Amino acid sequence: MIECERCRIARGTPPPAEDACASIGAGVDTLLKGLGLSALQWTRDLAASWDVIVGSQIARHCRPGRMNGSELIVYVDNSVWLHELQRYGLKGMHAKVQAYCKQQKISSIRLQLDPDQK
């Protein structure tokens, strides 16, 4: 009785059905999407696995940057690697990223020089 008053639950209100309950994970996903942070979290998860996805040699010279809609922007550390990846590695990188992120649609990858490189 006191619990109902403390939680402001009307007397005689039945508990919600089990199928009406959502998991905490679903609630967190909804919250992140509402705040516009889901792409940021997804990019961090991608960065944590980047070495495995693209290979260690390529990962030493580039990193996932940010999402721009369904386009993934990848930052490359120098212009030589940028040119080489654009010519020879972009299709393979795109296929590997798409295979990694089955639920997330990546329509394209854009390479650009890393703004954090000095």
C-alpha positions, 0 to 999 in steps of 0.5 A: 500500500505504501509502495503504491503511494510512494510510486503514485500508482493508482489502486487497482492498476494491473502491472504492464504485460510482459510484452509491453516491457522494454529492455534497458538496451532498447531504452538506451538506444532510443535515448542515444538516437534522441540525443543524436549520439547513436552514430557517435557510439557506433563510430567508437565501436567501429574504431575499437575494431578498426585494426581487425576490419581493415588490417593492421597496415591500413589501420596504422594510416587511417581511422574512422572519423564520423558519419555523415548520414549514411556516409562514413568519413575515414581520416587518413594521416597523409596525402600519399596514403589518401591517394593510394587508398582512393585508387586501390583500397576504397572498394575493399575497405567499403566491403569490409566495413559493410560486412562488419556492420550488418545492421548499419547501412553504409552507402559510401566511404569518403576519405579525407586528410585527418584534421588532427594530424600536425 
